[in-house]
Amino acid sequence: MKLYNSSYYVNGLLRCMKLNNKYYILRHGEAVSNIKQITSSWPEKFENPLTERGIEMIKESAEKLMDKNIDLIFSSDLLRTKQTAEIVSKALKIEPEFDKRLREVNFGIFNSKPITNLDIYFKKEEERIFRNMPKGETYKKVLERIYDFLKDTDKKYKGRNILIISHECPLWILESKVRGTSLLQYLTEVPRDDRIHKGQIKELN
């Protein structure tokens, strides 16, 4: 896992993002879609709340955040992330702000369909960087919107501890950007099992 060394390379140069704030990222807890192994993006075509196990995951995560001195919470506005944000908000006594730029990748025609459909359509995950799902997004498009969110937020605040609540895909893409790695390098060097897990907290920078 080369990306987790102290240095990161882009086009042969060392480069990590310098940010004005301290950021933490949190993936939503287990949801119905995770149990049923189906995709769920926008628009939400079925009720997809956190499971009881997912709720417990986030309660545990909220406890771990108590000593992080979080000042602001930003979250995706999909149901499972909104519920995650509400649990954390109650524990930290901070009202979350919801931003559609933090939404899950747009699965297009595969939204609400079995995850296995993606494995059939794309032979390799790397194809998804530039090849979009029909009526959906590429990973590059996800990078553009989530980086736009980060730039706006980092320009607006300074010296704050900020929690970002989102989904697996946008969060690993944001992590790759901040660490100065290309999407292809991240996909090549980081095993899928080492990406952010449901209910997991990571320091972004």
Helices and strands as residue ranges (DSSP letters): G 2-4, E 9-10, E 13-14, E 22-27, H 32-36, H 52-65, E 72-75, H 79-92, E 97-98, G 100-102, G 108-110, H 116-121, G 125-129, H 139-156, E 161-166, H 168-178, H 183-189, G 192-194, E 201-203
